[in-house]
Amino acid sequence: MISIQDLLKELNQIIEMKSKQSSIEGMNWEDVAQELRIEVWKKQKHFYNGKSSHKTFANLIFRNKIIDLYRKHNRISISFYEDCTVWEYSSEKLTF
């Protein structure tokens, strides 16, 4: 099995490319890259050598994590305050 240091070294170019392509509110590309590295580290134990290459496995992880980050930062939350409903979209508050 490949070590995490070697794996991240091998994937660094892909991580940078994917990070720079994504535009997530409140995060610069370095933040996204760090999130992707952490996710690879957490999911490394699920890689089965022979089913796919490291790059294929990592691209699936990157795709899912970027989607999760988009969802997290674009979530609409509803709160109720004394007879008014406050809708929050990202950092904006709209009162109805």
Secondary structure, DSSP 8 states (H G I E B T S, - for coil): ---HHHHHHHHHHHHHHHHHH---TT--HHHHHHHHHHHHHHHGGG--BTTB-HHHHHHHHHHHHHHHHHHHHT-EEEEEETTEEEEEETTEEEE-
